[in-house]
Amino acid sequence: MKLTRRHFLNAVGRAGGYSAVFGGMSALGLLAPVSAYAGPPNLPPGSGRGTKVVILGGGIAGLVSAYELRKAGYEVTVLEARERPGGRAWSVRGGTRIEQIGRPDQVCAFEPGLHMYYNAGPARIPTWHRGVLGYARQFGVPLEVMVNVNRSAGMDFGGKVVSERQAVNDTRGHIAELLAKAIDRHALDQELTGFDKEKLRGFLQMWGGLDGKYAYQGSEFSGFSSPPGAYGQAPKSVPPLSMQAMADARFWGIGLIFEEIIDFQAPMLQPVGGMDQIAYAIYGQVKPAVRFGTVVKRIGKTADGVRIVYSEHGGPEQTIEAAYCICTIPLTVLRKIPSDFTPEVKTAIAGGATAYGQGTKVAWESRRFWEQDDDIYGGLAWTDEPSDFVWYPSGGFNQPRGVLIGAYSIGFGGPENAAKFDAMSFEERFAVSRAVIEKFHPGRSKELSKPVTVGWSETPFNEGANAMWSPEQRTTDYAVLCRRDGSVYFAGEHMSYVTSWQEGAVLSAQDTVRAIHARTMSKA
């Protein structure tokens, strides 16, 4: 039987569940494909003079659009409902007020300090995201390595906790042994006709940590039960997990292949001091054009442009007209704003709004026991609990205190986890997060303090974490919104094939700027 993509993903799902399927889809290029980067628009200075553009939303897409258009002389106004730039690029620090729809407000009480924050939204940047990294470089935002994978971190599945190091390398060892045995038994002769089988066998022995008989008895790759030391202290390898034990515990999920997915390959990067540093850097270039606390009330068209009705800081309604509008408002919010969009566009917006998922985080302040006691510096610890994983900070190493992300529930551990965790009360989220951290660090969860939580489905002016278009929606709702509606253009991470990432917002903004400029020049 021919191994189709569907057959492959079904097999992956049986082995590792939903999270493994997610990773397999990424590996097959079904999610967030890498494409050639065209670079910023580089419009001729002054070429847009006399043309007005109103931008709805001051997130990354809105800020990039404003910056590139203003460079070319366009008259730009950005209407942002919040009192800050960045949208989902939001870093929470001591004193930050967190509003959640239908929930009590929280005020973060973290101690002050460069690394005393947590990124409620995006928190890492792949090195192939050249658009967002280009703006960080251009505006002098310092970056540091973000440790996305740590073999010392734990994996908690089916009630069994082991190190990622052991889960990964014991899996590799058993697979290597199976392949070596298949070579010995001539089971691969047809596939390996003319191939140097000894070279393959030698590689498998090294790759899987096999012994001289090509059997896997455990290896130092998986860690030590007794580490090497001075004089007579010889190392002893940790006893290996059996394949059956790993299958029963469902370790074969996304945690084992996470760093192979194109979006998560090392090295990854983060701005020093918080992800919002990039948004603030771009905002610094367009500050005079941005109006905070401005809520859009209606989006309308005129004979030769657009008319936007808005309210600033809860005041009376006002109107602004422009030749073009770039709308970066998430579709979950946009569908509720009155407009005279065409019926087809309204249907596409409503359909696209259903593509948004939940994303919920919990963060704690604590003594950095994960480093000081357990030698874990950055990385993720995976669990099949609804909290999905623990995320260790990659900055401020060896400082006395730090901020630990104790949950990031977005569905990696199972499709039901994100909705389940999102629906919990704050105290229930904190309890689940604390219990998981206790599994990884026995006796240390009592040191956790000052918890805060953000659920993006409950965050005003977002009401969803990110767009996850289905293949069918890409050809229907998404395609409709790509075509614009009159003089209204749609941009944001949801208007890209790099959804969930700031790069998608950058690329969609840059393409929208090009489209508007081409249309403007055609009228000249």
C-alpha positions in Angstrom: 0.0 0.0 0.0 1.3 3.5 -0.9 2.0 5.6 2.3 0.0 8.7 1.8 0.1 11.8 4.0 -3.2 10.7 5.5 -2.0 7.2 6.3 1.2 8.7 7.8 -0.7 11.2 10.0 -3.1 8.5 11.2 -0.1 6.3 12.2 1.5 9.2 14.0 -1.7 9.9 15.8 -2.0 6.3 17.0 1.6 6.5 18.4 1.6 9.9 20.0 -1.9 11.5 19.9 -2.9 14.9 18.7 0.4 16.6 19.6 2.3 14.2 17.4 -0.1 14.8 14.5 0.5 18.6 14.9 4.2 18.0 14.6 3.8 15.7 11.7 1.7 18.3 9.8 4.4 20.8 10.3 7.1 18.5 9.2 5.1 17.7 6.0 4.8 21.4 5.3 1.0 21.6 6.1 1.6 24.3 8.7 3.6 27.5 8.5 5.7 26.8 5.4 9.0 28.7 4.8 8.9 31.0 1.8 11.4 33.4 0.3 11.4 36.7 2.0 10.9 39.7 -0.4 12.1 42.2 2.2 10.4 45.4 3.2 8.6 47.5 0.6 11.2 50.3 0.2 8.7 52.7 -1.3 10.2 55.9 -2.9 10.3 58.7 -0.4 7.4 61.2 -0.9 5.6 58.9 -3.4 2.5 58.6 -1.2 2.2 62.3 -0.3 -1.3 63.6 -0.1 -2.9 60.1 0.4 -4.5 59.3 3.7 -4.6 55.8 5.2 -6.3 54.8 8.4 -5.0 51.7 10.2 -7.3 49.8 12.6 -5.1 48.2 15.3 -1.7 49.0 16.7 -0.3 45.5 16.9 2.7 44.4 14.8 0.8 44.5 11.5 -0.6 47.9 12.2 2.7 49.3 13.3 4.7 47.9 10.4 2.1 49.2 7.9 2.2 52.7 9.5 6.1 52.8 9.5 6.4 51.7 5.8 3.7 54.0 4.6 4.9 57.1 6.5 8.4 56.6 5.1 6.8 57.1 1.7 5.0 60.2 2.7 1.5 58.8 3.3 -0.6 60.5 5.9 -1.3 57.8 8.4 -3.6 57.5 11.4 -3.5 54.4 13.7 -6.5 53.7 15.9 -5.7 51.4 18.7 -8.2 50.3 21.4 -5.7 49.6 24.0 -3.4 52.0 25.9 -0.3 50.3 24.6 1.2 49.1 21.3 1.8 45.5 20.3 -1.5 43.7 20.4 -0.7 40.2 21.3 3.0 41.0 21.7 2.4 41.8 25.3 4.9 41.4 28.1 3.4 41.4 31.6 5.5 43.0 34.4 5.0 44.2 37.9 2.1 46.8 37.9 0.5 45.5 34.7 -3.3 45.4 34.9 -4.7 42.3 33.3 -8.3 42.6 32.1 -10.2 39.4 31.1 -13.8 39.4 29.9 -16.2 38.2 32.6 -13.3 37.8 35.1 -11.9 39.9 37.9 -9.0 42.2 37.0 -5.6 41.1 38.1 -2.6 43.3 38.9 0.8 41.7 38.4 3.0 42.0 41.5 6.3 40.7 40.2 9.4 42.3 41.6 11.0 44.9 39.3 13.9 43.8 37.1 15.0 43.3 33.5 14.1 39.7 33.4 11.1 39.9 35.8 8.3 39.6 33.1 6.5 37.0 31.2 5.3 37.2 27.6 1.6 36.6 27.6 1.6 36.2 23.8 4.5 35.5 21.5 7.6 34.5 23.3 10.1 33.2 20.8 11.3 34.0 17.3 12.7 31.5 14.8 15.8 32.5 13.0 14.1 32.2 9.6 11.6 34.9 10.5 13.6 37.5 8.7 10.9 40.2 8.6 10.4 40.7 12.4 14.1 40.1 13.0 14.9 42.8 10.4 13.0 45.4 12.3 14.6 44.3 15.5 18.0 44.8 13.9 17.0 48.1 12.2 15.8 49.7 15.5 18.6 48.3 17.7 16.5 45.9 19.8 19.0 43.6 21.6 18.3 39.9 21.3 19.4 36.8 23.3 19.1 33.1 22.7 15.8 31.6 23.7 16.3 28.0 25.0 13.4 26.2 23.4 14.5 22.6 24.0 16.3 21.3 27.1 17.1 17.6 27.5 17.3 18.1 31.2 13.6 19.2 31.4 10.9 16.6 32.3 8.2 14.8 30.5 5.0 13.9 32.4 2.7 11.5 30.6 0.4 8.9 32.0 1.6 9.7 35.5 5.2 8.8 34.6 7.9 11.5 34.8 11.2 11.1 33.1 13.7 13.5 31.6 13.3 14.5 28.0 16.9 13.2 27.5 15.8 9.7 28.4 12.6 9.7 26.4 14.3 11.0 23.3 17.4 8.8 23.5 15.8 5.6 24.6 13.4 5.9 21.7 16.3 6.5 19.4 18.2 3.5 20.8 15.3 1.0 20.4 14.6 2.2 16.8 18.3 1.9 16.0 18.4 -1.6 17.4 15.3 -2.6 15.3 17.0 -1.3 12.1 20.3 -3.0 12.9 18.5 -6.3 13.4 16.6 -5.8 10.1 19.9 -5.4 8.3 21.3 -8.5 10.0 18.3 -10.5 9.0 18.5 -9.3 5.4 15.0 -7.7 5.8 16.2 -4.6 4.0 18.2 -6.1 1.2 15.7 -5.0 -1.5 15.7 -1.4 -0.2 19.4 -1.3 0.3 20.6 -2.9 -2.9 24.1 -1.6 -3.7 24.2 0.3 -0.4 27.1 -0.1 2.0 25.2 -1.8 4.9 28.2 -1.7 7.2 28.3 2.1 7.0 24.6 2.2 7.9 25.1 -0.3 10.7 28.0 1.8 12.1 25.9 4.9 12.0 23.0 3.2 13.8 25.4 2.0 16.5 26.7 5.5 17.1 23.3 7.3 16.7 21.4 4.9 18.9 24.1 4.1 21.5 24.0 0.4 20.7 26.5 -2.1 22.2 28.9 -4.3 20.3 26.2 -6.7 19.4 23.9 -3.9 18.1 21.6 -4.2 21.0 20.3 -1.3 23.0 21.0 -1.7 26.7 20.8 2.0 27.6 23.5 4.6 27.0 25.0 7.7 28.4 22.9 9.7 25.9 19.9 9.1 28.2 21.7 10.3 31.4 23.4 8.8 34.4 22.1 6.9 37.4 25.6 7.7 38.8 27.5 10.5 37.1 31.2 10.4 36.3 33.5 11.9 38.9 37.1 12.0 40.0 39.4 9.1 40.6 37.3 5.9 40.9 33.9 7.3 40.3 33.0 5.7 36.9 29.7 6.7 35.3 26.6 4.4 35.3 23.9 4.8 32.7 20.3 5.2 33.7 18.4 1.9 33.1 16.6 2.3 29.7 12.8 2.6 29.4 11.2 -0.2 27.3 9.5 0.6 24.1 6.2 -0.6 25.6 6.6 1.6 28.6 7.1 4.7 26.3 4.2 3.7 24.2 1.9 3.2 27.2 3.0 6.6 28.6 2.5 8.3 25.2 6.0 9.9 25.3 5.9 9.7 21.5 4.2 13.1 21.1 5.3 16.5 20.0 7.9 16.8 22.8 10.2 14.2 21.1 10.2 16.0 17.8 9.6 19.6 18.8 13.0 20.9 17.8 12.7 19.3 14.3 9.7 21.4 13.4 10.8 24.3 11.3 9.3 26.9 13.6 11.1 25.5 16.7 14.6 24.7 15.5 17.6 25.9 17.5 18.6 28.6 17.9 15.6 30.6 18.7 15.7 34.2 19.8 14.0 36.6 22.2 14.3 40.4 22.8 16.1 41.2 26.0 13.6 42.4 28.5 10.4 41.1 26.9 8.9 40.5 23.5 7.1 43.8 23.5 10.4 45.6 23.0 10.1 45.1 19.2 6.6 46.6 19.2 7.7 49.5 21.2 10.7 50.1 18.9 8.5 50.3 15.9 6.0 52.4 17.8 8.8 54.8 18.5 9.1 55.5 14.8 5.3 56.2 14.3 4.3 57.6 17.7 2.7 60.8 16.3 0.3 58.8 14.2 -1.0 56.5 16.9 -4.2 57.2 19.0 -4.6 54.9 22.0 -7.8 54.2 23.8 -9.7 54.4 20.5 -12.4 51.9 19.8 -13.8 51.4 16.3 -17.6 51.7 16.2 -18.3 51.4 12.5 -16.4 50.7 9.2 -18.0 52.2 6.1 -17.2 53.1 2.6 -17.3 56.3 0.7 -17.3 57.0 -3.1 -13.6 57.2 -3.1 -12.4 55.7 0.2 -13.5 54.8 3.7 -15.2 56.4 6.7 -14.4 55.1 10.2 -16.5 56.0 13.2 -14.7 55.7 16.5 -14.8 56.7 20.2 -11.6 57.9 21.9 -11.3 57.2 25.7 -15.0 56.6 25.9 -15.9 60.0 24.6 -18.4 61.0 21.9 -18.2 59.3 18.5 -16.0 60.9 15.9 -15.3 60.2 12.2 -12.2 59.9 10.1 -12.1 59.5 6.3 -9.2 58.2 4.2 -8.4 56.9 0.8 -7.6 53.5 2.3 -8.1 51.4 5.4 -5.8 48.6 6.7 -7.9 46.5 9.1 -5.8 44.4 11.4 -8.5 43.8 14.0 -8.8 40.0 14.8 -11.8 38.5 13.0 -13.3 37.4 16.4 -13.7 41.1 17.2 -14.2 42.4 13.7 -17.3 40.3 13.1 -19.1 42.3 15.9 -18.3 45.8 14.4 -21.1 47.2 12.2 -19.9 47.7 8.6 -21.1 47.9 5.0 -18.8 45.1 3.8 -20.2 43.0 1.0 -22.2 39.9 2.1 -19.4 37.7 0.9 -16.8 39.5 3.0 -19.1 39.4 6.1 -19.5 35.7 5.6 -15.8 35.2 5.3 -15.1 37.3 8.5 -17.7 35.2 10.4 -16.2 32.0 9.1 -12.7 33.0 9.8 -13.6 33.9 13.4 -14.4 30.3 14.0 -10.8 29.4 13.1 -9.4 31.0 16.3 -8.2 28.8 19.1 -7.6 29.2 22.8 -4.2 30.0 24.3 -3.9 30.3 28.1 -0.8 31.0 30.2 0.0 31.0 33.9 3.1 32.6 35.4 4.6 32.6 38.8 7.4 34.5 40.6 9.8 32.3 42.6 13.3 31.5 43.7 14.9 30.0 40.6 14.9 26.5 42.1 14.8 25.0 38.6 18.4 26.3 38.1 19.7 26.4 41.6 18.5 22.9 42.6 17.9 21.0 39.4 20.3 22.5 36.8 17.6 23.4 34.3 18.4 26.5 32.3 15.6 27.3 29.9 13.5 24.9 27.8 10.1 23.2 28.2 8.8 20.4 30.4 5.9 18.6 28.8 2.8 17.2 30.5 -0.4 15.6 29.4 -2.3 17.6 32.0 -4.5 20.4 30.6 -1.6 23.0 31.3 0.4 21.4 28.4 3.9 22.4 29.6 6.1 24.4 32.0 8.3 27.0 30.3 11.6 27.9 32.0 13.0 31.4 31.4 15.9 31.9 29.1 17.1 35.2 30.6 18.4 36.2 34.0 20.3 33.0 34.6 21.7 32.7 38.2 19.7 35.7 39.4 18.1 34.9 42.8 14.5 35.1 41.6 12.7 34.7 38.3 9.4 34.3 36.5 8.3 30.8 35.6 5.6 30.1 33.0 3.8 27.3 34.8 1.3 26.6 32.0 0.9 27.3 28.3 -2.2 25.5 27.2 -2.7 25.7 23.5 -3.6 22.1 22.6 -0.1 20.5 22.2 -1.0 17.8 24.8 -4.4 17.1 23.2 -7.1 18.9 21.3 -9.4 19.1 24.4 -6.7 20.6 26.7 -6.9 24.2 25.5 -10.6 24.6 25.9 -10.6 22.7 29.2 -7.9 24.8 30.7 -9.4 28.0 29.3 -12.7 27.3 31.0 -11.2 26.8 34.4 -11.4 29.5 37.1 -8.2 31.3 37.9 -7.7 29.3 41.1 -8.3 26.0 39.2 -5.6 27.0 36.6 -3.2 27.9 39.4 -3.8 24.6 41.1 -3.2 22.5 38.0 -0.1 24.5 37.2 1.3 24.1 40.8 0.6 20.4 40.8 2.4 19.9 37.5 5.4 21.9 38.7 5.5 19.8 41.9 5.8 16.6 39.8 8.9 18.0 38.1 10.3 19.6 41.2 9.1 17.7 44.3 8.8 20.0 47.3 9.4 23.2 45.4 5.9 24.2 44.4 5.4 25.8 47.8 7.9 28.5 46.7 5.7 29.7 43.8 4.0 33.0 44.5 2.2 36.0 42.8 0.4 34.0 40.1 -1.2 35.7 37.1 -3.0 34.2 34.1 -4.0 35.4 30.6 -6.5 33.6 28.4 -6.6 35.1 24.9 -10.2 34.1 24.3 -11.1 36.3 27.2 -8.7 39.2 26.4 -10.5 42.4 25.2 -10.0 43.3 21.6 -8.6 39.8 20.8 -11.1 37.1 21.9 -8.9 34.4 20.5 -5.3 33.3 20.5 -4.6 32.9 16.8 -6.1 31.9 13.5 -5.8 28.3 12.5 -7.3 28.1 9.0 -8.4 24.7 7.8 -7.3 23.8 4.2 -10.9 24.3 3.1 -11.1 27.7 4.6 -7.9 28.8 2.8 -9.7 28.4 -0.5 -12.9 30.1 0.7 -13.0 32.6 3.6 -9.3 33.3 3.6 -9.2 33.8 -0.2 -12.1 36.2 0.0 -10.3 38.4 2.6 -7.1 38.4 0.6 -8.9 40.2 -2.2 -9.9 43.3 0.0 -13.3 45.0 0.0 -13.2 48.2 -1.9 -10.6 50.3 -0.2 -10.4 48.2 2.9 -7.5 45.8 3.1 -7.1 43.1 5.7 -3.8 42.4 7.4 -2.4 40.6 10.5 -1.1 37.1 11.3 -4.4 35.7 10.3 -3.8 37.0 6.8 -0.7 34.9 6.2 0.5 31.4 6.1 2.6 32.0 9.2 -0.3 32.2 11.5 0.4 32.4 15.3 3.7 34.3 14.7 4.7 37.9 14.5 6.3 37.1 11.2 2.9 36.5 9.7 1.8 40.0 10.8 4.9 41.6 9.3 4.6 39.8 6.0 0.9 40.6 5.6 1.5 44.2 6.5 4.3 44.6 4.0 2.3 42.9 1.2 -0.7 45.2 2.0 1.5 48.3 1.8 2.8 47.2 -1.6 -0.8 46.6 -2.8 -1.9 50.0 -1.6 1.1 51.8 -3.1 0.6 50.1 -6.5 -3.0 51.1 -6.5 -2.1 54.7 -5.6 0.5 54.9 -8.3 -2.0 53.6 -10.9 -4.2 56.5 -10.1 -1.5 59.1 -10.4 
